[in-house]
Amino acid sequence: RKLNGEVQLFNPPKIRMADDEVLTTNLASMGKDRFDALRHLGPSTPTDFFPEQLFISGDSLPEEVRLDFKEQFSGVLRDLNGKAPTFHNVKVDDRFASNLRERFNAIVNAVGNRQGYGILVLPKERKDGQKKKLHDALKRKLWNQVQTQCVSLESILRFYRSEKDRFGEVRWVLNERNRNRYNSFLRFLALGYLE
């Protein structure tokens, strides 16, 4: 579109990071530069997480995985931010949600009237493109109520494996062969959460 009049150029604001280092960047690479600085320098002042921090997940996420993932994710947030959030569990009853609309309603109903920030574990979808539709619909619905960082169930479970104990009970444990990739996955997820 043709602009009428003079084009106004401006410099993006400087961002103060840890140890009073100032990040100066340009608009083209501002997101990447800020991301890198947060990863290497940290924020200027570690502050408490406010308002409420939510951990939103359905029944399809095994309880052992949920507890371990939440603990690992909180630890990475503590490393990056200096403090970790206290997550409030929001359990989504999606056992009988057989289609996209029912899964959407189950998540929205579980969140209720809560406000704050949250990590949202998206359930597994059978058809291609359905997860993106669910993700986009939830972002539109919740954007002025709960800001969410989404992660798919499959992304989390690929780092875990199920095994039977000596009593025949199924347990989920972290697959140690993928530890480095898992740590990297958690760091990038945490950086997105802190954005």
PyMOL commands that set and color helices and strands:
alter all, ss='L'
color gray80, all
select helices_A, chain A and resi 18-20+30-40+63-81+100-111+130-142+153-157+176-194
alter helices_A, ss='H'
color red, helices_A
select strands_A, chain A and resi 15-16+22-23+53-58+87-92+116-122+146-152+160-164+170-174
alter strands_A, ss='S'
color yellow, strands_A
deselect
rebuild
show_as cartoon
